[in-house]
């Protein structure tokens, strides 16, 4: 997206595994966002369901949109 790496949200109970996934994501030119424990996966699923609902609505952005966390 215009030179800005896309975010990849990572949840899991094993910190070392999350780090490995984050390293893989980074090596692919993407931005890992570690959300912590696996219990957050439910929120990530809801987040993505909302995103998909916005993509398919009549005035939506279609499948060309993505989610990006903007923070200082």
DSSP file (Angstrom, degrees, kcal/mol; ACC not computed):
  #  RESIDUE AA STRUCTURE BP1 BP2  ACC     N-H-->O    O-->H-N    N-H-->O    O-->H-N    TCO  KAPPA ALPHA  PHI   PSI    X-CA   Y-CA   Z-CA
    1    1 A X    >         0   0    0      0, 0.0     3,-2.2     0, 0.0    65,-0.0   0.000 360.0 360.0 360.0  90.9    0.0    0.0    0.0
    2    2 A X  T 3   -     0   0    0      1,-0.3     3,-0.1     0, 0.0     0, 0.0   0.839 360.0 -50.4  53.5  38.5    2.0    2.9   -1.3
    3    3 A X  T 3  S+     0   0    0      1,-0.3     2,-0.6     0, 0.0    -1,-0.3   0.406 110.2 122.6  83.8  -3.3    5.2    1.6    0.2
    4    4 A X    <   -     0   0    0     -3,-2.2    -1,-0.3     1,-0.0    27,-0.1  -0.825  66.2-121.0 -93.2 123.2    3.7    1.1    3.7
    5    5 A X        -     0   0    0     -2,-0.6    25,-0.2    -3,-0.1     2,-0.1  -0.368  28.1-116.1 -64.7 139.0    4.0   -2.6    4.8
    6    6 A X        -     0   0    0     23,-0.2    25,-3.2     1,-0.1     2,-0.3  -0.398  30.1-111.3 -71.2 151.3    0.7   -4.3    5.5
    7    7 A X  E     -a   31   0A   0     60,-0.8     2,-0.4    23,-0.2    25,-0.2  -0.612  23.0-163.6 -84.9 143.0    0.0   -5.4    9.1
    8    8 A X  E     -a   32   0A   0     23,-2.5    25,-3.0    -2,-0.3     2,-0.4  -0.987  16.1-142.5-124.9 118.1   -0.1   -9.1   10.1
    9    9 A X  E     -a   33   0A   0     -2,-0.4     2,-0.4    23,-0.2    25,-0.2  -0.668  16.8-165.0 -87.6 132.2   -1.8   -9.7   13.4
   10   10 A X  E     +a   34   0A   0     23,-2.6    25,-2.8    -2,-0.4    26,-0.7  -0.967  11.9 172.5-124.2 127.8   -0.3  -12.5   15.5
   11   11 A X  E     +a   36   0A   0     -2,-0.4     2,-0.3    24,-0.2    26,-0.2  -0.992  17.3 129.4-131.8 141.4   -1.9  -14.2   18.6
   12   12 A X        -     0   0    0     24,-2.5    27,-0.1    -2,-0.4     6,-0.1  -0.906  55.2-122.9 178.5 156.7   -0.6  -17.2   20.5
   13   13 A X  S    S+     0   0    0     -2,-0.3     2,-0.8    24,-0.2    24,-0.1   0.609  93.3  77.9 -86.2 -12.6    0.2  -18.5   23.9
   14   14 A X     >  -     0   0    0      1,-0.2     4,-2.4    -3,-0.1     5,-0.2  -0.865  62.9-164.3-103.3 108.2    3.8  -19.4   23.1
   15   15 A X  H  > S+     0   0    0     -2,-0.8     4,-2.1     1,-0.2    -1,-0.2   0.875  90.0  52.3 -59.5 -40.3    5.9  -16.2   23.1
   16   16 A X  H  > S+     0   0    0      1,-0.2     4,-2.1     2,-0.2    -1,-0.2   0.894 109.7  49.3 -64.5 -39.4    8.8  -17.9   21.3
   17   17 A X  H  > S+     0   0    0      2,-0.2     4,-2.5     1,-0.2    -2,-0.2   0.903 109.0  52.0 -66.3 -41.3    6.4  -19.1   18.5
   18   18 A X  H  X S+     0   0    0     -4,-2.4     4,-2.6     1,-0.2    -1,-0.2   0.897 109.3  51.1 -61.2 -38.4    5.0  -15.6   18.2
   19   19 A X  H  X S+     0   0    0     -4,-2.1     4,-2.4     2,-0.2    -2,-0.2   0.905 109.0  50.3 -64.9 -41.6    8.5  -14.2   17.8
   20   20 A X  H  X S+     0   0    0     -4,-2.1     4,-2.1     2,-0.2    -2,-0.2   0.924 112.4  46.5 -62.2 -44.3    9.3  -16.8   15.1
   21   21 A X  H  X S+     0   0    0     -4,-2.5     4,-2.8     2,-0.2    -2,-0.2   0.915 111.1  52.5 -64.1 -42.1    6.1  -15.9   13.2
   22   22 A X  H  X S+     0   0    0     -4,-2.6     4,-2.6     1,-0.2    10,-0.2   0.903 108.9  50.2 -60.3 -41.4    6.9  -12.2   13.6
   23   23 A X  H  X S+     0   0    0     -4,-2.4     4,-2.3     2,-0.2    -1,-0.2   0.904 111.2  48.7 -63.3 -41.2   10.4  -12.8   12.1
   24   24 A X  H  X S+     0   0    0     -4,-2.1     4,-1.0     2,-0.2    -2,-0.2   0.922 111.6  49.4 -63.2 -45.0    8.9  -14.6    9.2
   25   25 A X  H ><>S+     0   0    0     -4,-2.8     5,-2.1     1,-0.2     3,-0.6   0.923 111.8  48.7 -59.9 -46.2    6.4  -11.8    8.6
   26   26 A X  H ><5S+     0   0    0     -4,-2.6     3,-2.0     1,-0.2    -1,-0.2   0.897 106.4  56.2 -62.0 -41.2    9.1   -9.2    8.7
   27   27 A X  H 3<5S+     0   0    0     -4,-2.3    -1,-0.2     1,-0.3    -2,-0.2   0.740 103.5  56.2 -65.4 -20.9   11.3  -11.2    6.3
   28   28 A X  T <<5S-     0   0    0     -4,-1.0    -1,-0.3    -3,-0.6    -2,-0.2   0.331 123.5-104.9 -90.8   6.9    8.4  -11.1    3.9
   29   29 A X  T < 5S+     0   0    0     -3,-2.0   -23,-0.2     1,-0.3     2,-0.2   0.654  83.0 120.2  82.2  15.2    8.3   -7.3    4.0
   30   30 A X      < -     0   0    0     -5,-2.1     2,-0.6   -25,-0.2    -1,-0.3  -0.605  65.8-111.8-108.5 171.0    5.2   -7.1    6.2
   31   31 A X  E     -a    7   0A   0    -25,-3.2   -23,-2.5    -2,-0.2     2,-0.3  -0.901  25.6-143.8-108.5 111.8    4.7   -5.5    9.7
   32   32 A X  E     -a    8   0A   0     -2,-0.6     2,-0.5   -10,-0.2   -23,-0.2  -0.551  10.3-166.1 -74.4 135.5    4.0   -8.0   12.5
   33   33 A X  E     -a    9   0A   0    -25,-3.0   -23,-2.6    -2,-0.3     2,-0.7  -0.917   9.5-154.9-120.8 101.5    1.5   -6.8   15.2
   34   34 A X  E     +a   10   0A   0     -2,-0.5   -23,-0.2   -25,-0.2     3,-0.1  -0.671  14.9 179.6 -80.5 111.7    1.8   -9.1   18.2
   35   35 A X  E     -     0   0A   0    -25,-2.8     2,-0.3    -2,-0.7   -24,-0.2   0.459  37.5-129.6 -94.1  -1.4   -1.6   -8.9   20.0
   36   36 A X  E     +a   11   0A   0    -26,-0.7   -24,-2.5   -21,-0.0    -1,-0.3  -0.707  62.2  33.1  99.4-142.9   -0.5  -11.3   22.7
   37   37 A X  S >  S-     0   0    0     -2,-0.3     3,-2.1   -26,-0.2   -24,-0.2   0.000  76.4-110.4 -60.0 156.5   -2.3  -14.4   24.0
   38   38 A X  G >  S+     0   0    0      1,-0.3     3,-2.5   -27,-0.2     4,-0.3   0.745 110.3  77.5 -58.4 -25.7   -4.4  -16.8   21.9
   39   39 A X  G >  S+     0   0    0      1,-0.3     3,-0.6     2,-0.2     4,-0.3   0.728  85.5  63.9 -59.9 -18.6   -7.5  -15.6   23.7
   40   40 A X  G <> S+     0   0    0     -3,-2.1     4,-2.1     1,-0.2    -1,-0.3   0.548  77.1  87.2 -80.8  -7.3   -7.3  -12.4   21.5
   41   41 A X  H <> S+     0   0    0     -3,-2.5     4,-2.5     1,-0.2    -1,-0.2   0.859  82.0  59.0 -60.0 -34.7   -7.9  -14.5   18.4
   42   42 A X  H <> S+     0   0    0     -3,-0.6     4,-2.1    -4,-0.3    -1,-0.2   0.911 106.6  46.8 -61.3 -42.0  -11.6  -14.1   18.9
   43   43 A X  H  > S+     0   0    0     -4,-0.3     4,-2.6    -3,-0.3    -1,-0.2   0.894 110.7  52.3 -67.0 -38.8  -11.3  -10.3   18.7
   44   44 A X  H  X S+     0   0    0     -4,-2.1     4,-2.4     2,-0.2    -2,-0.2   0.901 108.6  50.8 -62.8 -39.7   -9.1  -10.6   15.6
   45   45 A X  H  X S+     0   0    0     -4,-2.5     4,-2.4     2,-0.2    -2,-0.2   0.926 112.1  46.6 -62.9 -44.4  -11.7  -12.8   14.0
   46   46 A X  H  X S+     0   0    0     -4,-2.1     4,-2.3     2,-0.2    -2,-0.2   0.899 110.3  53.9 -63.4 -40.5  -14.4  -10.2   14.8
   47   47 A X  H  X S+     0   0    0     -4,-2.6     4,-2.1     1,-0.2    -2,-0.2   0.918 111.5  44.7 -58.1 -46.5  -12.2   -7.4   13.5
   48   48 A X  H  X S+     0   0    0     -4,-2.4     4,-2.7     2,-0.2    -2,-0.2   0.866 109.1  55.6 -70.7 -36.2  -11.7   -9.2   10.2
   49   49 A X  H  X S+     0   0    0     -4,-2.4     4,-2.2     2,-0.2    -1,-0.2   0.911 109.4  48.0 -61.3 -40.8  -15.4  -10.0    9.9
   50   50 A X  H  X S+     0   0    0     -4,-2.3     4,-2.1     2,-0.2    -2,-0.2   0.925 110.8  51.3 -63.0 -44.6  -16.2   -6.3   10.2
   51   51 A X  H  X S+     0   0    0     -4,-2.1     4,-1.9     1,-0.2    -2,-0.2   0.924 110.5  48.1 -58.9 -45.7  -13.5   -5.5    7.6
   52   52 A X  H  X S+     0   0    0     -4,-2.7     4,-1.8     1,-0.2    -1,-0.2   0.883 108.9  53.9 -64.2 -38.2  -15.0   -8.0    5.2
   53   53 A X  H  X S+     0   0    0     -4,-2.2     4,-0.8     1,-0.2    -1,-0.2   0.888 109.8  47.9 -62.6 -38.2  -18.5   -6.6    5.8
   54   54 A X  H  < S+     0   0    0     -4,-2.1     7,-0.3     1,-0.2     8,-0.3   0.841 108.8  55.4 -70.1 -32.6  -17.2   -3.2    4.9
   55   55 A X  H  < S+     0   0    0     -4,-1.9     7,-1.2     1,-0.2    -2,-0.2   0.879 110.9  42.5 -67.0 -37.9  -15.5   -4.5    1.8
   56   56 A X  H  < S+     0   0    0     -4,-1.8    -1,-0.2    -5,-0.1    -2,-0.2   0.563  87.2 107.9 -92.4  -7.3  -18.6   -6.0    0.3
   57   57 A X  S >< S-     0   0    0     -4,-0.8     3,-2.2    -3,-0.2     5,-0.3  -0.298  85.4-104.1 -69.3 160.4  -21.1   -3.3    1.0
   58   58 A X  T 3  S+     0   0    0      1,-0.3    -1,-0.1     3,-0.1    -4,-0.0   0.851 121.5  34.9 -54.8 -42.7  -22.3   -1.2   -2.0
   59   59 A X  T 3  S+     0   0    0      2,-0.0    -1,-0.3     3,-0.0    -2,-0.1   0.185  99.0 119.9 -96.6  16.8  -20.1    1.8   -1.2
   60   60 A X  S <  S-     0   0    0     -3,-2.2    -5,-0.2    -5,-0.1     3,-0.1  -0.033  76.0-110.3 -76.6-178.6  -17.3   -0.3    0.2
   61   61 A X    >   -     0   0    0     -7,-0.3     3,-0.9     1,-0.3    -6,-0.2   0.356  49.6-135.6 -94.2   3.5  -13.7   -0.5   -1.0
   62   62 A X  G >   -     0   0    0     -7,-1.2     3,-1.0    -8,-0.3    -1,-0.3  -0.235  52.6 -43.1  68.9-165.4  -14.0   -4.0   -2.4
   63   63 A X  G 3  S+     0   0    0      1,-0.2    -1,-0.2    -3,-0.1    -7,-0.1   0.422 122.9  82.2 -81.8   2.8  -11.3   -6.6   -1.8
   64   64 A X  G <  S+     0   0    0     -3,-0.9    -1,-0.2    -9,-0.1     2,-0.2   0.433  74.3  94.7 -86.2   1.5   -8.5   -4.1   -2.4
   65   65 A X    <   -     0   0    0     -3,-1.0     2,-0.3   -14,-0.1   -10,-0.0  -0.501  51.3-174.8 -91.7 162.0   -8.7   -2.7    1.1
   66   66 A X        -     0   0    0     -2,-0.2     2,-0.5     2,-0.0    -2,-0.0  -0.922  27.3-107.3-145.3 170.6   -6.6   -3.7    4.1
   67   67 A X        +     0   0    0     -2,-0.3   -60,-0.8   -60,-0.2     2,-0.4  -0.889  34.2 179.7-104.7 132.2   -6.3   -2.9    7.8
   68   68 A X        -     0   0    0     -2,-0.5     2,-0.6   -62,-0.1   -62,-0.1  -0.995  21.6-142.6-135.2 127.7   -3.4   -0.8    9.1
   69   69 A X        -     0   0    0     -2,-0.4     2,-0.6     2,-0.0    -2,-0.0  -0.791  17.6-161.6 -86.6 124.5   -2.8    0.3   12.7
   70   70 A X        +     0   0    0     -2,-0.6     2,-0.3     2,-0.0    -2,-0.0  -0.939  25.9 146.9-111.6 117.7   -1.4    3.8   12.7
   71   71 A X              0   0    0     -2,-0.6    -2,-0.0     1,-0.0     0, 0.0  -0.975 360.0 360.0-146.0 155.8    0.4    4.7   15.9
   72   72 A X              0   0    0     -2,-0.3    -2,-0.0     0, 0.0    -1,-0.0   0.524 360.0 360.0 -66.0 360.0    3.3    6.9   16.9
